[in-house]
Structures are given as C-alpha cells and as structure tokens.
Amino acid sequence: MNNLIWLNAIFIVLLTLFLGKFGLRYLHKLQLGQTVRSDGPTTHYVKSGTPTFGGLFFLIPLTISAVILPFIDRSWISYSAIVLLMLLFGLVGFLDDYVKVRVTKDGLSVIQKTIGLIIICILFAIWLLWFSDFEPFIYIPFVRQEILIVGSWKYLYLIFIVLYLFFMSNAVNITDGLDGLVSSLMIVSALSLALSIYVVYKNTLKTNPMIGACFAIAAGAAGFLVYNYHPAKVFMGDTGSQALGVGFAAIALVVGMPWLMLITGLVYIVEALSTMLQVIYFKATGGKRLFKMAPLHHHFELKGWHEKKVVINFVLAGIVCGIIGVLVVI
C-alpha cells in the first residue's frame, strides 16, 4: 500500500492526540460545556458541562493534510475534496454546537441546519458529476462492472447524492450519543471500507486517495477516542459527527459503492431508522412508544445495559457488518 497513506494516517493520529491534550484545557477555560438533554437517560445528567467541539481535534489535522497532499501527488485532489466537504459540514455542526452552548440548548433550527447541509451536498454533487477528474460511476458487485453516470442521468444522480449524503451524515450524528460510540465505530467502518476498496480495485492509483481518506478518518477517530472513551473528557459534538458521517459516505460514493453503506454502515442506518420509526409510531398510536427511547442505543441503556456494554456490542455489530461488506465485494 502507498507509503503516503500510512504517513498521512500517522500524522493525523499524532496531531489529533497533541491537539486533544492542549485543546481540552482551552475548552475548559472557555467553559464550552454541553448541556445534556433533559429528555435523555437520567444517567447522562452527570455529563453536563463536559466540553464539546472536540471534532476540531481531528478536523484540523485533516485540513492540513488536505492542503499539503495534492502538492505531493496531484491524484490526491479527490482526497482534498472529501476533506473540504467534511469541513463544511463541520462548520454547520460548529455553528449548531455554539448556539447550543452560548444561546439556546436547542441549537440551530431544523430548517436552518437542513438548508445549510443541503446546499453543501449540492455543491459536492456538482463537483463530482461535472468537475472531478473522473466520470462518476456505480460499481456492480458479483458481475464486477462499472456503470458510468452520463448525460441526463447525472441530474437524477445529483438528487440521489444529496439525499444520500444528508441521510448518512445525520445517521452518524444520531449515533453519537454514548461515550466512544461513534469514534470507535468509525474506526471499524472506515477501515472496513478501505479494505473493500482495496479488494475491488487492487490498490490502483485511482483509489489510493480514497483508501488514504478511509485511513485518515480512522486515524482521526482513533486519536479522538483517547479523550472520548467512557467517561468522556470531551464530546466531538455535531462539529465532528456530521463531518465524519459525510466523509465516510462520500468516500463510498466516489469509488462507486454507495450501496455498500447498507452493509458497512448498517449500524448508523439502524440508529437513524429507530428514531424515525419511534416518531412515526408515537404519532400513529397517540403516544405509545416502539422503543423505550430512541435512538436504539438509549433503548438498550433503559433496558439496564451499562453504557460500555452498549458501545462494545454496537462495535461488534459494526465489525460483523464490515466483514460482510468485504465478503460481498470479493
């Protein structure tokens, strides 16, 4: 595997650890603590005041690498595009986190946040479909063929890209409700996706940047996990979770395998669907609940599982999904 991939991952994990060590003090000094939701599990009340904005710890190293790497190897421009997308989503998340901490615990309104994210998704879709260095395509497993997205099909695919990125970023955001859950799950998911890409494309120059992006996201999540495992010293906030979600999903999109999210990203999807089903069931039955609490990780908490047990089991589920995802593309 390309040495640039490993060097970049090492750089990101080390700088994330460094920024976390000193950034924690700064976040405490600025009193940027998160207010825990009153409608969440009562066991989480002790977490009130824990600093948020921790996503900056790994977004800063990712940004630095995205600026430098294309000068070393021009093929890494697609890597930089992924990181830019993550940064823009992280910016919307940062604004949401800031409003929650300084203005109102509700954060940005749903409309404000949705409009911002949709605009960013549209801009990325336009880049991918008309301005990237390659024709967008979908890889079909089993028959091992690539179907190019050309002509008027690009406009239809643009709608899919926007909805897909929006959903997956929010699915990861919804999953970020327990100490270490998203950071540990993302390590597994990103590395599983990297292995799937490697199996399909055999480490060609075209996919080195996307494998590198997977390793970069996993490295950032690993460095952050040091400060986020239970009991968490810092939360990544929407700043980090929105960015990780859209970056992870965009990589699969660029390599023509967005459908792989149904397998490799299944844990995130189930978490998002549990929330949607809870709302639908609640309204349809006049106040009854399908789960003790949504998203699903809170349901298991209220069934008596310790937070660590929920995280471990969800990560194990993520590992199984990752393995199945790799097996599907072999």
MIGU-802639 format. One record per residue (C-alpha): x, y, z. Coordinates in steps of 0.001 Angstrom, whole numbers, plus 524288, in hexadecimal, padded with zeros to 5 digits. Example, Ala and Ser with C-alpha at 12.3 -4.5 7.8 and 13.67 -1.06 7.14 Angstrom:
residues 2
8300C7EE6C81E78 835667FBDC81BE4 
end
This chain:
residues 330
800008000080000 804A480DAD7FCC3 80DD1813528071D 806A88204C8062A 7FA91819C980BDB 801D881504817EA 809768218B819F9 7FD26829AC81914 7F5FB820F0822D3 8014C8219A82C7A 801E38306382B20 7F344831BE82DA5 7F2B2828E783987 7FE8982F5B83FD7 7F9C983D3783D4C 7EC1F839A284221 7F2058348884EC3 7FA3B840E085020 7EED884A1A84D9E 7E65C8425E856EC 7F02D84387861EF 7F0F58524286121 7E39F854E685B4B 7DCA684F0F86701 7E2678596786FE4 7DE0F8642186695 7D02F85EDC8659C 7CF5D85E3E87468 7D4AC86C0887581 7CA4A8711A86C16 7BFE1869518737C 7BAE28630986710 7B3BC8583486E24 7A815851268685F 79AC58510386EE9 7956F8431F86F01 787AC841778697C 77D2C8413187406 775CD836B886C62 781A882DB086BF5 78548822D187577 78683827EC88361 793C68214088491 798FB82B4A87AE4 7964C8370288390 7A3D1835BE88998 7A971838C587C1C 7A454846BE87C36 7AF8F8502787AEB 7B836846BF87342 7BF0784ECB868A1 7BA3484D6985ABA 7C040851D984DBA 7C9C88466284EBE 7C800843AD8404C 7D19C84EB283DE1 7DC60846018435F 7DC0983D798371E 7D6708470B82D42 7E25084FF682E76 7EC258451A82B1F 7E36B8409881FF6 7E32684E6281A99 7F1E984FCD81B2A 7F3D4842EB81408 7E9AF846AE809CA 7F14785305806B0 7FE9184C5C805E3 7FC0B83F427FF4C 7F7A6844067F1BB 804BD84B147F075 80B8D83E107F2C4 8028B8360E7EA08 7F84283CA97E187 7EF7E830A87E1DC 7EC84834007F013 7E3E583F777EBF9 7D82C8368A7EDD6 7DCDD834657FBE6 7DD0F843197FDD7 7CF408441B7F85A 7CA9183A308026F 7D1278419980D7D 7CB7E84E8E808B5 7BE0B8485980901 7C0A4843CB816E7 7C5388515481AD7 7B908857DA81592 7B04B84E2881CA7 7B8C285015828A1 7B6AF85EC582774 7A7EC85D2F827C1 7A988853F58333B 7B26F85DC7839F1 7A8338686E838A2 79DFE85F2083E26 7A6D385B878499C 7A9FE869CC84C3B 79BAA86D9F84C94 798F086244855D5 7A3B38669A85F1F 7A25C8756785E6E 794708786A85A17 78A7686D8585B8F 78C0085F0E85E59 7835D85C2D85278 78E0B860DC84923 78B28864C383B25 77D548626F8365E 77AE08566D82DFE 7784085F3982244 784C28671282416 78D2185AF18255F 78672853BE81A3E 787E585F03810B5 796578606D813CE 79940851EF81248 7911F85067805E4 7984485BAD7FF43 7A55D8557480299 7A0AF848397FD7C 79C7284E797F0A9 7A9A9855157EEEA 7B0D78483F7F149 7A7D7841137E7DE 7AA7084B347DD57 7B91C8498A7DF4A 7B84883AC07DEB9 7AF7183A467D2CE 7B530845127CA58 7C23B84A057CF80 7C9A983E6B7D52D 7D4D6837D07CDE3 7CCC482B8A7CB4D 7BF578279C7C676 7B656823FD7D1B2 7B236815BE7D1B6 7ABC280AF37D97B 7B30E7FE467DBC5 7AA947F21C7DAB4 7AF637E6ED7E34F 7AF277D8A17DF31 7AFBB7DC5F7D0AD 7BAC97E5F97D3C1 7B6BD7F07C7CA3D 7B6CA7FF457CADE 7AB01806927C5A4 7AE57814847C1EA 7A50481F707C5B0 7A3E5827837B94B 79ACE831037B27E 78DB9834277B8B2 78FBB8293D7C29F 798EF832757C9B0 78D9E83B2B7CDBF 7864782FB17D38D 792B082AFB7DA32 794BA838AC7DFCE 787ED837517E73C 78C3782A127EC4E 7997E82F6B7F095 7934E83A837F83E 7898D831CB7FF43 793C48273E801A4 79DF68305F80783 793D38378D80FA5 78E3F82AEB81524 79B38824548181C 7A1208304081EBB 7953E8316882773 79525822C882A0C 7A2EF8239382F81 79F2F82FDC836FD 793AC828AF83D39 79CA081D6F840FB 7A56C826C184885 79E77825798558C 7A77C81D3B85DF9 7B59881EE386237 7BE8181936857E2 7B399813B284F71 7B56581B2B842B6 7C41D81C9784402 7C61980DF9845E7 7BBCB80A1683BE7 7C1A98132A831C4 7CEFF80CD58333A 7C8DA7FFBD82FE9 7C0338051282509 7CAD380D0A81E61 7D4BD8020081E99 7CA897F8638199A 7C765801A680E74 7D5F58031780B84 7D75C7F45480AAD 7CB8F7F35B801B4 7D1597FDAE7F8A9 7DE747F6AC7F8A9 7D81D7E99C7F565 7D07A7EF457E9FD 7DAE37F8057E400 7E7637F1607E875 7EDDF7FDEA7ED27 7EDD9805197E025 7F2368132F7DF4E 7E4058171F7DD62 7DFE6812157EAAF 7EC00814BA7F2F8 7E68F822087F741 7D9A081BE67FB66 7E05F8112280307 7E89681C0D808BF 7DC258236980C62 7D6F78175C81371 7E3A28160681B09 7E3A88249A81DF2 7D5E68243182396 7D934817FF82B71 7E5AD81E7C8306E 7DE6682AC283488 7D3F5822BD83B61 7DE5C81A908423A 7E5848268084733 7D8C482C6484BEC 7D47981FBB8528A 7DF8C8216C85C60 7D80382D02861E3 7CA528280885EF9 7C9AF81A5C864E6 7C13D818C687111 7C0F18215E878E3 7C30082B1B86DD1 7CBCD836C387042 7C65583D678641A 7BB6083BA385A2F 7BDA083D2184B97 7B0958442584A4D 7A9A18462983D65 7B67484C7983936 7BC9483F0D83881 7B1768356683688 7AB8883C6C82AC4 7B90683D5482498 7BC6C82F0C826E9 7AF6082A78821B0 7AFEE831FF814FE 7BE4C82EC5812BE 7BC078203E814A6 7B04A8205F80B7D 7B707828BC8012E 7C28381F698000E 7B9528143E7FCA0 7B2C281D367F2C9 7BF67820F97EBEB 7C383812B57EA50 7B62880F377E4D5 7B1448075F7F06C 7A72180F8C7F7C3 79EED803337F908 7A9897FDCD801F3 7A46A806D380CA2 798DB7FD7880DCC 7A2A47F390812F0 7AEDD7FA308181E 7A706805AC81D6E 79B687FDAA8220C 79CED8012983076 79B9180FA682D64 78FD380D17824A8 78905804F082F11 78B6080FB683901 7854D819DF82FF6 779DD8112582C58 7771280E3C83AAC 7753081CC483CF7 76C7C81E4B83102 76444812628349F 762E381738842A1 75D4E8243083DFC 7542E81DDE83401 74F48813AF83DC8 74D8D81DF484872 7450F8267383FB3 73D7481B11839DA 73A01815048470D 737488219184E5A 742FF8211F85757 74793812FF857F9 7560180FE785624 75C118057984D9C 768E18062E8553B 76B4680A2586352 772CC8158785D94 77884818F285066 782598182D84A67 78468809BA84CAE 7906E80ADC8557C 78816811D185FBF 77E15806C585EF8 788597FD1786389 78CD18067386E24 77F0A8070B873A6 77E617F8338731C 789687F84387D0C 7958B7F73187494 7A1327FF0B87933 7A5F78093F86F91 7B291801A786D4C 7AAEB7F54686A2E 7A2B57FC5E86010 7AED4801FD85984 7B5E87F4E985949 7AA477EDD485358 7A7DE7F86584935 7B6357F82F8454A 7B5B47E94E84435 7A9D67EAE983B69 7B1AB7F4C683382 7BCBF7EAFD83202 7B35B7E08782D20 7AD5F7EA2C8236F 7BAE77EE1281ECA 7BEE47DFED81C93 7B26A7DD1E814F9 7B4C07E94E80CE0 7C2427E4738090D 7BD237D6D9805F5 7B2CD7DC867FCEB 7BCEE7E33F7F455 7C6AE7D8067F3CA 
end
